[in-house]
Amino acid sequence: MKSGYRVFISYRRADQPALAQWLHDRLAGELHADEVFLDYEGLEVGRYYEFVVQSRSEARDLVLSL
C-alpha cells in the first residue's frame, strides 16, 4: 500500500536502538521502505551529519523521536 507519508525516526543511542529498529522495520513493512528514514541510515562518509539529518527530517511528514 502506497501511503504517501514520509517518516523520520530519531532516537537516543544509549537506550533506544532496538526499539527504533523495530519501529523502522514495522513501518517499512506497512509503507514503502524508502518512505521511512532511520536517522543514521543513508549517511555517506564525509557528509555533514547535522545538515543531512536536518534536511531529511524537514522533508518528512512525520518525525518520531524516541
BELPEPE-V768138 format. One record per residue. N is the residue number from 1. SS is DSSP state (alpha for helix, beta for strand, coil for the rest). Layout:
BEGIN
n=N ss=SS
n=N ss=SS
END
This chain:
BEGIN
n=1 ss=coil
n=2 ss=coil
n=3 ss=coil
n=4 ss=coil
n=5 ss=coil
n=6 ss=coil
n=7 ss=beta
n=8 ss=beta
n=9 ss=beta
n=10 ss=beta
n=11 ss=coil
n=12 ss=coil
n=13 ss=coil
n=14 ss=coil
n=15 ss=coil
n=16 ss=coil
n=17 ss=alpha
n=18 ss=alpha
n=19 ss=alpha
n=20 ss=alpha
n=21 ss=alpha
n=22 ss=alpha
n=23 ss=alpha
n=24 ss=alpha
n=25 ss=alpha
n=26 ss=alpha
n=27 ss=alpha
n=28 ss=alpha
n=29 ss=alpha
n=30 ss=alpha
n=31 ss=coil
n=32 ss=coil
n=33 ss=alpha
n=34 ss=alpha
n=35 ss=alpha
n=36 ss=beta
n=37 ss=beta
n=38 ss=beta
n=39 ss=coil
n=40 ss=coil
n=41 ss=coil
n=42 ss=coil
n=43 ss=coil
n=44 ss=coil
n=45 ss=coil
n=46 ss=coil
n=47 ss=coil
n=48 ss=coil
n=49 ss=alpha
n=50 ss=alpha
n=51 ss=alpha
n=52 ss=alpha
n=53 ss=alpha
n=54 ss=alpha
n=55 ss=alpha
n=56 ss=alpha
n=57 ss=alpha
n=58 ss=alpha
n=59 ss=coil
n=60 ss=coil
n=61 ss=coil
n=62 ss=beta
n=63 ss=beta
n=64 ss=beta
n=65 ss=beta
n=66 ss=coil
END
